Amino acid sequence: MNPLVMAASTAITLALVFYTIGVFGEARAGSLQKKHLILFWIGLACDTTGTTIMTSIARSSHGAGSPLHAITGAPAIVLMLFHAVWATFVLLRGDEKSRKGFHKLSVGVWLIWLVPYCVGLMVGIPAIHLSDTATLVVSVLIPAAIGVVLRMRGGDRA
């Protein structure tokens, strides 16, 4: 495997790990805390690093392959940035009601972020040969199913 692809994949998977721990740690704690905020920012940094490397690879190959990952990934990074900035604002403001309800936004952003993560997996695994439409459908259905399970298991607490 290309070392740059491996570095990018590792960074993006670390983003998944940090972001997931932050989101579900926050939901479990019942209130946004500084440690969750730190995990959100680390997740964003890892995702941005991985995406930057992947973008460099795509440019060097003159954009060969499907643009689906870039199309879904760019808005996801913007959403993660909004989430981290808003979390910072909520934590600094100190309003307990906002801190307790923040997990609803966190889980939603996490589920949306999973779409391009799944697209990347589908596109990046050579044995999987799906059209862009099929890849997108599968990549939306996976987070949707997770969201349904989370909703059934815990209501508003994720």
C-alpha positions as CSV (number, residue, x, y, z in Angstrom):
1,M,0.0,0.0,0.0
2,N,1.2,3.5,-0.8
3,P,2.7,5.0,2.4
4,L,0.7,8.3,1.9
5,V,-2.5,6.4,1.6
6,M,-1.6,4.5,4.7
7,A,-0.8,7.7,6.6
8,A,-4.1,9.3,5.4
9,S,-6.1,6.3,6.3
10,T,-4.5,6.1,9.7
11,A,-5.2,9.8,10.4
12,I,-8.8,9.5,9.3
13,T,-9.3,6.4,11.4
14,L,-7.8,8.2,14.4
15,A,-10.3,11.0,13.7
16,L,-13.1,8.3,14.0
17,V,-11.7,7.0,17.2
18,F,-11.2,10.4,18.9
19,Y,-14.5,11.8,17.6
20,T,-16.4,8.7,18.7
21,I,-14.9,8.8,22.2
22,G,-15.7,12.5,22.5
23,V,-19.3,12.2,21.3
24,F,-20.3,9.1,23.3
25,G,-18.2,10.2,26.3
26,E,-20.2,13.4,26.3
27,A,-23.5,11.6,26.0
28,R,-22.5,9.2,28.8
29,A,-21.4,12.1,31.0
30,G,-24.7,13.9,30.3
31,S,-22.9,17.2,29.8
32,L,-20.3,18.7,27.6
33,Q,-16.9,18.9,29.4
34,K,-13.5,20.2,28.5
35,K,-12.1,16.7,27.8
36,H,-14.9,16.2,25.2
37,L,-14.0,19.5,23.5
38,I,-10.4,18.4,23.3
39,L,-11.4,15.1,21.7
40,F,-13.5,17.0,19.1
41,W,-10.6,19.2,18.2
42,I,-8.2,16.3,18.0
43,G,-10.7,14.4,15.8
44,L,-11.0,17.4,13.5
45,A,-7.2,17.8,13.3
46,C,-6.8,14.1,12.4
47,D,-9.6,14.3,9.8
48,T,-8.2,17.4,8.3
49,T,-4.7,15.9,8.2
50,G,-5.9,12.7,6.5
51,T,-8.1,14.7,4.1
52,T,-5.2,17.0,3.2
53,I,-3.0,14.0,2.4
54,M,-5.8,12.3,0.4
55,T,-6.4,15.5,-1.6
56,S,-2.6,15.7,-2.4
57,I,-2.8,12.1,-3.6
58,A,-5.8,12.8,-5.7
59,R,-4.2,15.8,-7.3
60,S,-1.0,13.9,-8.1
61,S,-3.1,11.3,-9.9
62,H,-5.0,14.1,-11.7
63,G,-8.3,13.3,-10.0
64,A,-8.5,9.7,-11.1
65,G,-11.4,7.9,-9.5
66,S,-14.7,9.0,-8.2
67,P,-15.2,12.5,-6.8
68,L,-17.9,11.1,-4.4
69,H,-15.5,11.0,-1.4
70,A,-14.5,14.7,-1.9
71,I,-18.1,15.7,-2.4
72,T,-19.2,14.1,0.8
73,G,-16.0,14.8,2.8
74,A,-15.7,18.5,2.4
75,P,-19.1,19.4,4.0
76,A,-18.4,16.9,6.8
77,I,-15.1,18.7,7.7
78,V,-17.0,22.0,7.7
79,L,-19.7,20.5,9.9
80,M,-17.0,19.1,12.3
81,L,-15.4,22.5,12.4
82,F,-18.8,24.1,13.2
83,H,-19.3,21.5,15.9
84,A,-16.0,22.1,17.5
85,V,-16.3,25.9,17.4
86,W,-19.9,25.7,18.8
87,A,-18.7,23.3,21.5
88,T,-16.0,25.8,22.5
89,F,-18.6,28.6,22.6
90,V,-21.0,26.5,24.7
91,L,-18.3,25.5,27.2
92,L,-17.0,29.0,27.5
93,R,-20.4,30.4,27.9
94,G,-21.0,28.0,30.8
95,D,-24.8,27.6,30.4
96,E,-25.6,24.3,32.0
97,K,-28.7,23.7,30.0
98,S,-26.8,24.2,26.7
99,R,-24.0,21.9,28.0
100,K,-26.5,19.1,28.9
101,G,-28.3,19.3,25.5
102,F,-25.2,19.6,23.4
103,H,-24.9,15.8,22.8
104,K,-27.9,15.9,20.5
105,L,-25.9,18.0,18.1
106,S,-22.8,15.9,18.6
107,V,-24.5,12.6,17.7
108,G,-26.1,14.2,14.6
109,V,-22.8,15.6,13.4
110,W,-21.1,12.2,14.1
111,L,-23.7,10.3,12.1
112,I,-23.3,12.7,9.2
113,W,-19.5,12.5,9.4
114,L,-19.8,8.7,9.1
115,V,-21.2,9.0,5.6
116,P,-17.9,10.2,4.0
117,Y,-16.0,7.8,6.2
118,C,-18.1,4.9,4.8
119,V,-17.7,6.3,1.3
120,G,-13.9,6.3,1.8
121,L,-14.0,2.7,3.0
122,M,-16.2,1.6,0.0
123,V,-14.0,3.4,-2.5
124,G,-10.8,2.4,-0.9
125,I,-11.3,-1.3,-0.7
126,P,-10.3,-2.8,-4.0
127,A,-12.6,-5.8,-3.7
128,I,-15.7,-3.6,-3.5
129,H,-16.9,-2.5,-6.9
130,L,-20.0,-0.4,-6.5
131,S,-21.2,2.5,-8.6
132,D,-21.2,6.0,-7.0
133,T,-24.9,5.8,-6.4
134,A,-24.7,2.4,-4.7
135,T,-21.7,3.5,-2.6
136,L,-23.6,6.6,-1.5
137,V,-26.7,4.6,-0.7
138,V,-24.8,2.1,1.4
139,S,-22.8,4.9,3.0
140,V,-26.0,6.7,4.1
141,L,-27.8,3.5,5.2
142,I,-25.0,2.5,7.6
143,P,-25.1,5.7,9.7
144,A,-28.9,5.8,9.4
145,A,-29.2,2.3,10.8
146,I,-26.8,3.2,13.6
147,G,-28.9,6.3,14.3
148,V,-32.0,4.2,14.6
149,V,-30.4,1.8,16.9
150,L,-29.0,4.6,19.1
151,R,-32.4,6.2,19.2
152,M,-34.1,2.9,20.2
153,R,-31.6,2.2,22.9
154,G,-31.3,5.5,24.5
155,G,-33.8,8.1,23.3
156,D,-32.3,11.5,23.5
157,R,-29.2,10.4,25.4
158,A,-27.7,8.7,22.2
